[in-house]
Amino acid sequence: MSGNGSDRELEFFKIIAEERRLEIGNFWTRSLFYWGFITASAVAYFQARGLASRVPLIESVVAHFGLFCSSCWFAVNRGSKFWQENWEHKVERYEADWNLYRPVAPVQRKFLGAGKYSVTRITILLSLVTTLLWLVPIVATYETFGIRLSTALCSVADVIALAALFLGCKSVLPKGRS
């Protein structure tokens, strides 16, 4: 955008900058939503393990639900990051002359000081690690109770749900957009 942009260009820039801000806010709101389900799943799992008469179906269902919620969180984080970057690219392209979103002074990078890390990418990594950690209680359930029809059905249902998540829940963009 040239330094003497029109009112229409300025309005357009305001819109894309606001959309970028909205996507960042949505990223964190969605993460909190999934953390609620993941935390509830973890609490339920450890309560089920603490029962005197442990029930393999309950432990398995809760562990698989935790895996599914964490997988959803991972996918939603990646989707949120896609849209956030979409708006960031538009802002960067549009405001090239203004440099509003670029640092103007060199930032001192000390170990406990500022660092050029992507907070959203770190959160995506955390959601992936959380997803993988749910495999531990699933394996523990199989080790404790052996392969039972109920636990095997939970695993099959989870695999089907995860396949539907990663294969069938992607956004479809209109033709001409990548």
DRENVEX-233542 format. One record per residue (C-alpha): residue number from 1; residue in three letters; x, y, z. Coordinates in Angstrom, 3 decimals, always signed. Layout:
BEGIN
<NUM; Ala; <X; Y; Z>>
...
***
This chain:
BEGIN
<1; Met; <+0.000; +0.000; +0.000>>
<2; Ser; <+1.438; +3.359; -0.898>>
<3; Gly; <+2.010; +5.944; +1.810>>
<4; Asn; <-0.831; +8.121; +0.510>>
<5; Gly; <-3.519; +5.414; +0.280>>
<6; Ser; <-7.128; +6.226; -0.315>>
<7; Asp; <-9.860; +5.981; +2.305>>
<8; Arg; <-10.997; +2.736; +0.679>>
<9; Glu; <-7.497; +1.245; +0.952>>
<10; Leu; <-7.253; +2.332; +4.574>>
<11; Glu; <-10.647; +0.759; +5.326>>
<12; Phe; <-9.549; -2.464; +3.627>>
<13; Phe; <-6.361; -2.499; +5.683>>
<14; Lys; <-8.363; -2.012; +8.891>>
<15; Ile; <-10.574; -4.968; +7.961>>
<16; Ile; <-7.714; -7.364; +7.260>>
<17; Ala; <-5.822; -6.222; +10.380>>
<18; Glu; <-8.977; -6.824; +12.459>>
<19; Glu; <-9.469; -10.271; +10.896>>
<20; Arg; <-5.871; -11.137; +11.798>>
<21; Arg; <-6.476; -10.032; +15.390>>
<22; Leu; <-9.728; -12.004; +15.489>>
<23; Glu; <-8.023; -15.186; +14.264>>
<24; Ile; <-5.363; -14.880; +16.970>>
<25; Gly; <-8.081; -14.469; +19.608>>
<26; Asn; <-10.021; -17.410; +18.199>>
<27; Phe; <-6.888; -19.559; +18.358>>
<28; Trp; <-6.655; -19.121; +22.122>>
<29; Thr; <-10.406; -19.426; +22.709>>
<30; Arg; <-10.477; -22.723; +20.835>>
<31; Ser; <-7.469; -23.995; +22.783>>
<32; Leu; <-9.216; -23.258; +26.085>>
<33; Phe; <-12.301; -25.096; +24.852>>
<34; Tyr; <-10.311; -28.242; +24.086>>
<35; Trp; <-8.249; -28.009; +27.252>>
<36; Gly; <-11.522; -28.300; +29.164>>
<37; Phe; <-12.330; -31.621; +27.494>>
<38; Ile; <-8.751; -32.899; +27.765>>
<39; Thr; <-8.526; -32.014; +31.461>>
<40; Ala; <-11.907; -33.603; +32.182>>
<41; Ser; <-10.775; -36.738; +30.345>>
<42; Ala; <-7.540; -36.927; +32.340>>
<43; Val; <-9.361; -36.458; +35.653>>
<44; Ala; <-11.949; -39.098; +34.708>>
<45; Tyr; <-9.248; -41.524; +33.603>>
<46; Phe; <-7.270; -41.262; +36.839>>
<47; Gln; <-10.443; -41.525; +38.906>>
<48; Ala; <-11.415; -44.671; +37.003>>
<49; Arg; <-7.955; -46.137; +37.637>>
<50; Gly; <-8.315; -45.392; +41.339>>
<51; Leu; <-11.549; -47.352; +41.728>>
<52; Ala; <-11.333; -50.553; +43.747>>
<53; Ser; <-13.219; -52.475; +41.065>>
<54; Arg; <-11.657; -51.148; +37.885>>
<55; Val; <-13.747; -51.428; +34.740>>
<56; Pro; <-11.747; -51.808; +31.530>>
<57; Leu; <-14.497; -50.330; +29.368>>
<58; Ile; <-14.618; -47.094; +31.379>>
<59; Glu; <-10.837; -46.667; +31.342>>
<60; Ser; <-10.677; -47.437; +27.643>>
<61; Val; <-13.542; -45.130; +26.658>>
<62; Val; <-12.116; -42.233; +28.663>>
<63; Ala; <-8.566; -42.728; +27.336>>
<64; His; <-9.798; -42.955; +23.755>>
<65; Phe; <-11.969; -39.882; +24.255>>
<66; Gly; <-8.898; -38.014; +25.559>>
<67; Leu; <-6.958; -39.104; +22.473>>
<68; Phe; <-9.763; -37.945; +20.206>>
<69; Cys; <-10.124; -34.562; +21.969>>
<70; Ser; <-6.377; -33.984; +21.802>>
<71; Ser; <-6.339; -34.928; +18.123>>
<72; Cys; <-9.178; -32.488; +17.501>>
<73; Trp; <-7.246; -29.796; +19.370>>
<74; Phe; <-4.182; -30.477; +17.207>>
<75; Ala; <-6.249; -30.260; +13.997>>
<76; Val; <-8.102; -27.125; +15.136>>
<77; Asn; <-4.789; -25.475; +16.064>>
<78; Arg; <-3.427; -26.199; +12.614>>
<79; Gly; <-6.601; -24.876; +10.986>>
<80; Ser; <-6.480; -21.748; +13.134>>
<81; Lys; <-2.835; -21.218; +12.236>>
<82; Phe; <-3.711; -21.536; +8.540>>
<83; Trp; <-6.288; -18.738; +8.741>>
<84; Gln; <-4.090; -16.617; +10.984>>
<85; Glu; <-1.235; -16.855; +8.480>>
<86; Asn; <-3.664; -16.161; +5.643>>
<87; Trp; <-4.592; -12.820; +7.210>>
<88; Glu; <-0.986; -12.100; +8.233>>
<89; His; <+0.152; -12.463; +4.608>>
<90; Lys; <-2.579; -10.088; +3.477>>
<91; Val; <-1.636; -7.571; +6.150>>
<92; Glu; <+2.074; -7.829; +5.307>>
<93; Arg; <+1.434; -7.437; +1.599>>
<94; Tyr; <-0.958; -4.562; +2.097>>
<95; Glu; <+1.025; -2.577; +4.624>>
<96; Ala; <+4.501; -3.007; +3.105>>
<97; Asp; <+5.261; +0.722; +3.289>>
<98; Trp; <+4.067; +1.128; +6.874>>
<99; Asn; <+5.810; -1.879; +8.488>>
<100; Leu; <+3.385; -1.881; +11.405>>
<101; Tyr; <+3.929; -5.543; +12.244>>
<102; Arg; <+7.705; -5.651; +11.882>>
<103; Pro; <+10.132; -4.809; +14.696>>
<104; Val; <+11.787; -1.421; +14.206>>
<105; Ala; <+14.675; -1.917; +16.610>>
<106; Pro; <+16.875; -4.965; +17.036>>
<107; Val; <+15.643; -7.119; +19.899>>
<108; Gln; <+18.233; -8.363; +22.355>>
<109; Arg; <+18.047; -12.113; +22.451>>
<110; Lys; <+19.236; -13.288; +25.834>>
<111; Phe; <+18.446; -16.724; +27.164>>
<112; Leu; <+15.643; -15.497; +29.424>>
<113; Gly; <+14.841; -12.500; +27.254>>
<114; Ala; <+12.993; -12.102; +23.995>>
<115; Gly; <+13.095; -14.897; +21.456>>
<116; Lys; <+11.721; -15.160; +17.971>>
<117; Tyr; <+9.419; -18.118; +18.508>>
<118; Ser; <+5.968; -18.703; +17.130>>
<119; Val; <+3.645; -18.981; +20.112>>
<120; Thr; <+0.989; -20.649; +17.985>>
<121; Arg; <+3.444; -23.194; +16.544>>
<122; Ile; <+4.586; -24.056; +20.076>>
<123; Thr; <+0.937; -24.604; +20.998>>
<124; Ile; <+0.486; -26.820; +17.947>>
<125; Leu; <+3.504; -28.857; +19.082>>
<126; Leu; <+2.048; -29.076; +22.599>>
<127; Ser; <-1.250; -30.345; +21.186>>
<128; Leu; <+0.624; -33.010; +19.197>>
<129; Val; <+2.589; -34.120; +22.277>>
<130; Thr; <-0.637; -34.188; +24.316>>
<131; Thr; <-2.218; -36.357; +21.628>>
<132; Leu; <+0.692; -38.785; +21.686>>
<133; Leu; <+0.650; -38.918; +25.497>>
<134; Trp; <-2.893; -40.334; +25.404>>
<135; Leu; <-1.422; -43.461; +23.834>>
<136; Val; <+0.157; -44.276; +27.229>>
<137; Pro; <-3.132; -44.867; +29.096>>
<138; Ile; <-4.558; -46.699; +26.090>>
<139; Val; <-1.583; -49.082; +26.061>>
<140; Ala; <-1.771; -49.356; +29.868>>
<141; Thr; <-5.408; -50.417; +29.614>>
<142; Tyr; <-4.462; -53.165; +27.160>>
<143; Glu; <-1.558; -54.263; +29.358>>
<144; Thr; <-3.699; -54.349; +32.497>>
<145; Phe; <-6.808; -56.034; +31.108>>
<146; Gly; <-5.574; -57.666; +27.917>>
<147; Ile; <-7.352; -57.389; +24.610>>
<148; Arg; <-11.070; -57.438; +25.265>>
<149; Leu; <-13.842; -56.846; +22.803>>
<150; Ser; <-14.886; -53.620; +24.573>>
<151; Thr; <-11.402; -52.070; +24.536>>
<152; Ala; <-10.751; -53.225; +20.977>>
<153; Leu; <-14.036; -51.655; +19.850>>
<154; Cys; <-12.994; -48.390; +21.503>>
<155; Ser; <-9.737; -48.452; +19.548>>
<156; Val; <-11.495; -49.241; +16.275>>
<157; Ala; <-14.043; -46.473; +16.881>>
<158; Asp; <-11.230; -44.030; +17.678>>
<159; Val; <-9.323; -44.933; +14.513>>
<160; Ile; <-12.481; -44.401; +12.453>>
<161; Ala; <-13.194; -41.077; +14.193>>
<162; Leu; <-9.585; -39.916; +13.695>>
<163; Ala; <-9.677; -40.909; +10.027>>
<164; Ala; <-12.903; -38.922; +9.631>>
<165; Leu; <-11.283; -35.983; +11.424>>
<166; Phe; <-8.127; -35.824; +9.340>>
<167; Leu; <-9.604; -36.891; +6.014>>
<168; Gly; <-13.127; -35.536; +6.068>>
<169; Cys; <-12.996; -32.349; +8.139>>
<170; Lys; <-10.690; -30.213; +6.018>>
<171; Ser; <-11.981; -26.880; +4.780>>
<172; Val; <-12.759; -26.633; +1.116>>
<173; Leu; <-11.740; -23.307; -0.390>>
<174; Pro; <-13.553; -21.862; -3.392>>
<175; Lys; <-11.955; -22.505; -6.786>>
<176; Gly; <-9.039; -20.253; -7.610>>
<177; Arg; <-7.805; -20.086; -4.005>>
<178; Ser; <-5.063; -22.210; -2.560>>
***
